[in-house]
């Protein structure tokens, strides 16, 4: 029975490649998972901004004002439109990041030797 040092020195090139490929694959999967998480967080942040934008009430519940004193309908509408565009774009980015993750990491890759 050989020790680990001898086993490493006598490993076949196939075993060495497989070990290296596994490490690289795990790093790539983690990197793509990070991309997905970041894009999802960015989408949640945009949705939170939209929620904040919908808070039109005055500062005090005792105020007779219906909205905040400095409410500007035109600026509000433009901001809402821009946020909706950003949310739509970010939703596409999230979907693409998730699709990329699923394409590259959700299934076991076939070994070229298994195809013969």
PyMOL commands that set and color helices and strands:
alter all, ss='L'
color gray80, all
select helices_A, chain A and resi 4-9+13-53+73-105+112-115
alter helices_A, ss='H'
color red, helices_A
deselect
rebuild
show_as cartoon
